[in-house]
Amino acid sequence: MSALDSLSLIGIPAANPSVAKALVWFRSRQRADGTWRLQYLKGAGISIDEWVHFALCRALRRYSD
């Protein structure tokens, strides 16, 4: 997710095959309420869900323009 967010910030287009694949993957896993099921490898017990959802939405919005 952070890679997709960074790529959107530096202007890599949605037409890029890797970006397009990532966008399809994230959108296919989005829940009806607009969130995603999150799993973390580090920081167990730390609630950062809202920030992760925000970053995902921000990147997806950049690529929807």
TORDRENKE-782885 format. One record per atom (N, C-alpha, C, O, CB): x, y, z; atom name; residue in one letter. Coordinates in steps of 0.05 Angstrom, whole numbers, plus 32768, in hexadecimal, padded with zeros to 4 digits. Glycine has a CB too. Layout:
! residues N
+------+------+------+------+------+
|   xx |   yy |   zz | atom | rest |
+------+------+------+------+------+
|    X |    Y |    Z |   CA |    A |
...
+------+------+------+------+------+
***
This chain:
! residues 65
+------+------+------+------+------+
|   xx |   yy |   zz | atom | rest |
+------+------+------+------+------+
| 8010 | 7FE8 | 8000 |    N |    M |
| 8000 | 8000 | 8000 |   CA |    M |
| 8011 | 8019 | 8000 |    C |    M |
| 800C | 802C | 7FF1 |    O |    M |
| 7FED | 8000 | 8018 |   CB |    M |
| 8026 | 8019 | 8011 |    N |    S |
| 8037 | 8031 | 8011 |   CA |    S |
| 8045 | 8035 | 7FF7 |    C |    S |
| 804A | 804C | 7FEF |    O |    S |
| 804B | 8030 | 8028 |   CB |    S |
| 804C | 8020 | 7FE9 |    N |    A |
| 8058 | 8022 | 7FCE |   CA |    A |
| 8045 | 802F | 7FBB |    C |    A |
| 804D | 8041 | 7FAB |    O |    A |
| 8062 | 8007 | 7FC4 |   CB |    A |
| 802C | 8026 | 7FBB |    N |    L |
| 8018 | 8032 | 7FA9 |   CA |    L |
| 8014 | 804F | 7FAF |    C |    L |
| 8012 | 8060 | 7F9D |    O |    L |
| 7FFD | 8022 | 7FAB |   CB |    L |
| 8013 | 8056 | 7FC8 |    N |    D |
| 800F | 8072 | 7FD0 |   CA |    D |
| 8027 | 8082 | 7FC6 |    C |    D |
| 8024 | 8098 | 7FBB |    O |    D |
| 800D | 8074 | 7FEF |   CB |    D |
| 803F | 8078 | 7FCA |    N |    S |
| 8057 | 8086 | 7FC1 |   CA |    S |
| 8058 | 8089 | 7FA2 |    C |    S |
| 805F | 809E | 7F98 |    O |    S |
| 8071 | 8078 | 7FCA |   CB |    S |
| 8051 | 8074 | 7F94 |    N |    L |
| 8051 | 8075 | 7F77 |   CA |    L |
| 803D | 808A | 7F6D |    C |    L |
| 8042 | 8098 | 7F5A |    O |    L |
| 804A | 805A | 7F6B |   CB |    L |
| 8026 | 808C | 7F7A |    N |    S |
| 8012 | 80A0 | 7F72 |   CA |    S |
| 801D | 80BD | 7F77 |    C |    S |
| 8017 | 80CF | 7F68 |    O |    S |
| 7FF8 | 809C | 7F82 |   CB |    S |
| 802C | 80C0 | 7F8D |    N |    L |
| 8037 | 80DA | 7F93 |   CA |    L |
| 804C | 80E3 | 7F7F |    C |    L |
| 804F | 80FB | 7F79 |    O |    L |
| 8044 | 80DA | 7FAF |   CB |    L |
| 805C | 80D1 | 7F74 |    N |    I |
| 8071 | 80D9 | 7F61 |   CA |    I |
| 8067 | 80D8 | 7F44 |    C |    I |
| 8077 | 80DC | 7F32 |    O |    I |
| 8089 | 80C6 | 7F64 |   CB |    I |
| 804E | 80D2 | 7F40 |    N |    G |
| 8042 | 80D5 | 7F26 |   CA |    G |
| 8043 | 80BC | 7F14 |    C |    G |
| 803F | 80BF | 7EFB |    O |    G |
| 8050 | 80EA | 7F18 |   CB |    G |
| 8048 | 80A5 | 7F1F |    N |    I |
| 8047 | 808C | 7F0E |   CA |    I |
| 8029 | 8088 | 7F07 |    C |    I |
| 8018 | 8087 | 7F18 |    O |    I |
| 8053 | 8073 | 7F1E |   CB |    I |
| 8023 | 8086 | 7EED |    N |    P |
| 8007 | 8085 | 7EE4 |   CA |    P |
| 7FF9 | 806B | 7EEA |    C |    P |
| 8006 | 8056 | 7EED |    O |    P |
| 8006 | 808A | 7EC7 |   CB |    P |
| 7FDF | 806C | 7EEC |    N |    A |
| 7FCE | 8054 | 7EF1 |   CA |    A |
| 7FD1 | 8041 | 7EDA |    C |    A |
| 7FCB | 8029 | 7EDE |    O |    A |
| 7FB1 | 805C | 7EF4 |   CB |    A |
| 7FDA | 804A | 7EC3 |    N |    A |
| 7FDD | 8038 | 7EAB |   CA |    A |
| 7FF6 | 8026 | 7EAE |    C |    A |
| 7FF8 | 8013 | 7E9F |    O |    A |
| 7FDF | 8049 | 7E92 |   CB |    A |
| 8007 | 802C | 7EC0 |    N |    N |
| 801F | 801C | 7EC5 |   CA |    N |
| 8014 | 8000 | 7ECD |    C |    N |
| 8004 | 7FFD | 7EDF |    O |    N |
| 8031 | 8028 | 7EDB |   CB |    N |
| 801E | 7FEA | 7EC0 |    N |    P |
| 8013 | 7FD0 | 7EC5 |   CA |    P |
| 8014 | 7FC7 | 7EE3 |    C |    P |
| 8001 | 7FBB | 7EEC |    O |    P |
| 8022 | 7FBC | 7EB5 |   CB |    P |
| 8029 | 7FCD | 7EF1 |    N |    S |
| 802B | 7FC6 | 7F0D |   CA |    S |
| 8017 | 7FD5 | 7F1E |    C |    S |
| 800B | 7FCA | 7F30 |    O |    S |
| 8047 | 7FCA | 7F17 |   CB |    S |
| 8014 | 7FEF | 7F18 |    N |    V |
| 8001 | 8000 | 7F27 |   CA |    V |
| 7FE5 | 7FF6 | 7F21 |    C |    V |
| 7FD5 | 7FF4 | 7F33 |    O |    V |
| 8005 | 801E | 7F1F |   CB |    V |
| 7FDF | 7FF1 | 7F08 |    N |    A |
| 7FC4 | 7FE8 | 7F00 |   CA |    A |
| 7FBD | 7FCE | 7F0F |    C |    A |
| 7FA7 | 7FCB | 7F18 |    O |    A |
| 7FC2 | 7FE4 | 7EE2 |   CB |    A |
| 7FD0 | 7FBC | 7F10 |    N |    K |
| 7FCC | 7FA3 | 7F1E |   CA |    K |
| 7FC6 | 7FA7 | 7F3C |    C |    K |
| 7FB4 | 7F9B | 7F48 |    O |    K |
| 7FE4 | 7F90 | 7F1B |   CB |    K |
| 7FD6 | 7FB9 | 7F48 |    N |    A |
| 7FD2 | 7FBF | 7F65 |   CA |    A |
| 7FB6 | 7FCC | 7F69 |    C |    A |
| 7FA9 | 7FC6 | 7F7D |    O |    A |
| 7FE8 | 7FD2 | 7F6F |   CB |    A |
| 7FAE | 7FDE | 7F58 |    N |    L |
| 7F94 | 7FEC | 7F5B |   CA |    L |
| 7F7E | 7FD8 | 7F5A |    C |    L |
| 7F6B | 7FD9 | 7F6A |    O |    L |
| 7F91 | 8001 | 7F45 |   CB |    L |
| 7F7F | 7FC5 | 7F47 |    N |    V |
| 7F6B | 7FB0 | 7F45 |   CA |    V |
| 7F6A | 7FA0 | 7F5E |    C |    V |
| 7F55 | 7F99 | 7F69 |    O |    V |
| 7F70 | 7F9E | 7F2C |   CB |    V |
| 7F82 | 7F98 | 7F68 |    N |    W |
| 7F84 | 7F88 | 7F80 |   CA |    W |
| 7F77 | 7F96 | 7F98 |    C |    W |
| 7F67 | 7F8A | 7FA7 |    O |    W |
| 7FA1 | 7F81 | 7F86 |   CB |    W |
| 7F7F | 7FAF | 7F9D |    N |    F |
| 7F74 | 7FBE | 7FB4 |   CA |    F |
| 7F56 | 7FC2 | 7FB1 |    C |    F |
| 7F47 | 7FBE | 7FC4 |    O |    F |
| 7F82 | 7FD9 | 7FB7 |   CB |    F |
| 7F4D | 7FCA | 7F9A |    N |    R |
| 7F30 | 7FCF | 7F96 |   CA |    R |
| 7F20 | 7FB5 | 7F99 |    C |    R |
| 7F09 | 7FB6 | 7FA3 |    O |    R |
| 7F2B | 7FDB | 7F7B |   CB |    R |
| 7F2B | 7F9E | 7F91 |    N |    S |
| 7F1C | 7F85 | 7F93 |   CA |    S |
| 7F1A | 7F7C | 7FB0 |    C |    S |
| 7F09 | 7F6B | 7FB6 |    O |    S |
| 7F2A | 7F6F | 7F83 |   CB |    S |
| 7F2A | 7F86 | 7FC1 |    N |    R |
| 7F29 | 7F7E | 7FDD |   CA |    R |
| 7F1D | 7F93 | 7FF0 |    C |    R |
| 7F1C | 7F8F | 8008 |    O |    R |
| 7F45 | 7F78 | 7FE7 |   CB |    R |
| 7F13 | 7FA8 | 7FE4 |    N |    Q |
| 7F06 | 7FBD | 7FF4 |   CA |    Q |
| 7EEA | 7FB3 | 7FFE |    C |    Q |
| 7EDB | 7FA8 | 7FEE |    O |    Q |
| 7F03 | 7FD7 | 7FE5 |   CB |    Q |
| 7EE4 | 7FB7 | 8017 |    N |    R |
| 7ECB | 7FAF | 8022 |   CA |    R |
| 7EB5 | 7FC2 | 801A |    C |    R |
| 7EBA | 7FD8 | 8011 |    O |    R |
| 7ECD | 7FAD | 8041 |   CB |    R |
| 7E9C | 7FBA | 801F |    N |    A |
| 7E85 | 7FCA | 8018 |   CA |    A |
| 7E85 | 7FE5 | 8027 |    C |    A |
| 7E7B | 7FF9 | 801D |    O |    A |
| 7E6B | 7FBB | 801E |   CB |    A |
| 7E91 | 7FE6 | 803F |    N |    D |
| 7E91 | 7FFF | 804E |   CA |    D |
| 7EA9 | 8010 | 8047 |    C |    D |
| 7EAD | 8025 | 8053 |    O |    D |
| 7E93 | 7FF8 | 806C |   CB |    D |
| 7EB9 | 8008 | 8033 |    N |    G |
| 7ECF | 8018 | 8029 |   CA |    G |
| 7EE9 | 8012 | 8036 |    C |    G |
| 7EFE | 801E | 802E |    O |    G |
| 7EC8 | 8035 | 802D |   CB |    G |
| 7EEA | 8000 | 8049 |    N |    T |
| 7F03 | 7FF9 | 8057 |   CA |    T |
| 7F0F | 7FDF | 804C |    C |    T |
| 7F03 | 7FD3 | 803A |    O |    T |
| 7EFE | 7FF7 | 8075 |   CB |    T |
| 7F26 | 7FD8 | 8056 |    N |    W |
| 7F33 | 7FBF | 804F |   CA |    W |
| 7F39 | 7FAF | 8068 |    C |    W |
| 7F3C | 7FBB | 807D |    O |    W |
| 7F4D | 7FC5 | 803F |   CB |    W |
| 7F3B | 7F95 | 8065 |    N |    R |
| 7F44 | 7F84 | 807C |   CA |    R |
| 7F62 | 7F88 | 807D |    C |    R |
| 7F70 | 7F82 | 806A |    O |    R |
| 7F3B | 7F66 | 8078 |   CB |    R |
| 7F6C | 7F91 | 8093 |    N |    L |
| 7F88 | 7F97 | 8096 |   CA |    L |
| 7F96 | 7F83 | 80A8 |    C |    L |
| 7F8B | 7F79 | 80BC |    O |    L |
| 7F8B | 7FB3 | 80A2 |   CB |    L |
| 7FAE | 7F7C | 80A0 |    N |    Q |
| 7FC0 | 7F6B | 80AF |   CA |    Q |
| 7FDB | 7F78 | 80B0 |    C |    Q |
| 7FE5 | 7F83 | 809C |    O |    Q |
| 7FC2 | 7F4E | 80A3 |   CB |    Q |
| 7FE7 | 7F78 | 80C7 |    N |    Y |
| 8001 | 7F85 | 80CA |   CA |    Y |
| 8016 | 7F71 | 80D2 |    C |    Y |
| 8011 | 7F5E | 80E0 |    O |    Y |
| 8000 | 7F9B | 80E0 |   CB |    Y |
| 802E | 7F75 | 80C7 |    N |    L |
| 8044 | 7F64 | 80CF |   CA |    L |
| 8054 | 7F6F | 80E7 |    C |    L |
| 8060 | 7F60 | 80F6 |    O |    L |
| 8057 | 7F61 | 80B7 |   CB |    L |
| 8053 | 7F89 | 80EA |    N |    K |
| 8060 | 7F96 | 8101 |   CA |    K |
| 804C | 7FA7 | 8110 |    C |    K |
| 8037 | 7FAD | 8106 |    O |    K |
| 8078 | 7FA8 | 80F7 |   CB |    K |
| 8053 | 7FAD | 8129 |    N |    G |
| 8042 | 7FBF | 8138 |   CA |    G |
| 8028 | 7FB3 | 8142 |    C |    G |
| 8014 | 7FC1 | 8144 |    O |    G |
| 803C | 7FD7 | 8128 |   CB |    G |
| 8028 | 7F9A | 8148 |    N |    A |
| 8010 | 7F8D | 8152 |   CA |    A |
| 8005 | 7F9C | 816A |    C |    A |
| 8014 | 7FA3 | 817C |    O |    A |
| 8015 | 7F6F | 8159 |   CB |    A |
| 7FEC | 7FA0 | 816A |    N |    G |
| 7FDF | 7FAE | 8180 |   CA |    G |
| 7FDD | 7FCC | 817B |    C |    G |
| 7FD0 | 7FDA | 818B |    O |    G |
| 7FEE | 7FA9 | 8199 |   CB |    G |
| 7FE9 | 7FD6 | 8167 |    N |    I |
| 7FE7 | 7FF2 | 8160 |   CA |    I |
| 7FD1 | 7FF7 | 814D |    C |    I |
| 7FD0 | 7FEA | 8138 |    O |    I |
| 8003 | 7FFD | 8155 |   CB |    I |
| 7FBE | 8009 | 8153 |    N |    S |
| 7FA8 | 800D | 8142 |   CA |    S |
| 7FAE | 8024 | 812F |    C |    S |
| 7FAC | 803C | 8136 |    O |    S |
| 7F8E | 8014 | 8153 |   CB |    S |
| 7FB4 | 801D | 8116 |    N |    I |
| 7FBA | 8031 | 8102 |   CA |    I |
| 7FA7 | 802D | 80EA |    C |    I |
| 7FAC | 8038 | 80D4 |    O |    I |
| 7FD7 | 8030 | 80F9 |   CB |    I |
| 7F92 | 801E | 80EE |    N |    D |
| 7F80 | 8017 | 80D8 |   CA |    D |
| 7F76 | 8030 | 80C9 |    C |    D |
| 7F76 | 8030 | 80B1 |    O |    D |
| 7F68 | 8008 | 80E3 |   CB |    D |
| 7F6E | 8045 | 80D8 |    N |    E |
| 7F63 | 805C | 80CB |   CA |    E |
| 7F78 | 8069 | 80B9 |    C |    E |
| 7F71 | 8073 | 80A3 |    O |    E |
| 7F5A | 8070 | 80E0 |   CB |    E |
| 7F91 | 806A | 80C1 |    N |    W |
| 7FA6 | 8077 | 80B1 |   CA |    W |
| 7FAB | 8066 | 8098 |    C |    W |
| 7FB0 | 8071 | 8083 |    O |    W |
| 7FBF | 807A | 80C1 |   CB |    W |
| 7FAB | 804C | 809B |    N |    V |
| 7FB0 | 803A | 8084 |   CA |    V |
| 7F99 | 803D | 8070 |    C |    V |
| 7F9D | 803F | 8058 |    O |    V |
| 7FB3 | 801D | 808D |   CB |    V |
| 7F80 | 803D | 807A |    N |    H |
| 7F69 | 8041 | 8068 |   CA |    H |
| 7F6B | 805C | 805A |    C |    H |
| 7F64 | 805E | 8042 |    O |    H |
| 7F4F | 803E | 8078 |   CB |    H |
| 7F72 | 8070 | 8069 |    N |    F |
| 7F75 | 808B | 805D |   CA |    F |
| 7F8A | 808B | 8046 |    C |    F |
| 7F85 | 8096 | 8031 |    O |    F |
| 7F7D | 809F | 8072 |   CB |    F |
| 7FA1 | 807F | 804B |    N |    A |
| 7FB6 | 807E | 8037 |   CA |    A |
| 7FAD | 806E | 801E |    C |    A |
| 7FB3 | 8076 | 8008 |    O |    A |
| 7FCF | 8071 | 8042 |   CB |    A |
| 7F9F | 8058 | 8022 |    N |    L |
| 7F94 | 8049 | 800C |   CA |    L |
| 7F81 | 805A | 7FFB |    C |    L |
| 7F82 | 805A | 7FE3 |    O |    L |
| 7F87 | 802F | 8015 |   CB |    L |
| 7F6E | 8067 | 8009 |    N |    C |
| 7F5A | 8077 | 7FFB |   CA |    C |
| 7F68 | 808E | 7FEC |    C |    C |
| 7F60 | 8095 | 7FD6 |    O |    C |
| 7F46 | 8082 | 800F |   CB |    C |
| 7F7C | 809A | 7FF9 |    N |    R |
| 7F8B | 80B0 | 7FEC |   CA |    R |
| 7F98 | 80A7 | 7FD2 |    C |    R |
| 7F96 | 80B5 | 7FBE |    O |    R |
| 7FA0 | 80BB | 8000 |   CB |    R |
| 7FA5 | 8090 | 7FD3 |    N |    A |
| 7FB3 | 8086 | 7FBB |   CA |    A |
| 7F9E | 807E | 7FA6 |    C |    A |
| 7FA2 | 8085 | 7F8E |    O |    A |
| 7FC4 | 806D | 7FC2 |   CB |    A |
| 7F89 | 8071 | 7FAD |    N |    L |
| 7F74 | 806A | 7F9A |   CA |    L |
| 7F67 | 8082 | 7F8E |    C |    L |
| 7F61 | 8082 | 7F76 |    O |    L |
| 7F5F | 8058 | 7FA7 |   CB |    L |
| 7F63 | 8097 | 7F9E |    N |    R |
| 7F58 | 80B0 | 7F93 |   CA |    R |
| 7F6A | 80BC | 7F7E |    C |    R |
| 7F62 | 80C5 | 7F69 |    O |    R |
| 7F51 | 80C4 | 7FA9 |   CB |    R |
| 7F84 | 80BD | 7F85 |    N |    R |
| 7F98 | 80C9 | 7F72 |   CA |    R |
| 7F96 | 80BA | 7F57 |    C |    R |
| 7F99 | 80C6 | 7F42 |    O |    R |
| 7FB4 | 80C7 | 7F7D |   CB |    R |
| 7F93 | 80A0 | 7F58 |    N |    Y |
| 7F93 | 8091 | 7F3F |   CA |    Y |
| 7F77 | 8091 | 7F31 |    C |    Y |
| 7F74 | 8087 | 7F1B |    O |    Y |
| 7F9B | 8074 | 7F45 |   CB |    Y |
| 7F63 | 809B | 7F3F |    N |    S |
| 7F48 | 809C | 7F32 |   CA |    S |
| 7F44 | 80B6 | 7F22 |    C |    S |
| 7F32 | 80B9 | 7F12 |    O |    S |
| 7F32 | 809A | 7F47 |   CB |    S |
| 7F56 | 80CA | 7F27 |    N |    D |
| 7F54 | 80E4 | 7F18 |   CA |    D |
| 7F5B | 80E1 | 7EFB |    C |    D |
| 7F5A | 80F4 | 7EEC |    O |    D |
| 7F65 | 80F9 | 7F25 |   CB |    D |
+------+------+------+------+------+
***
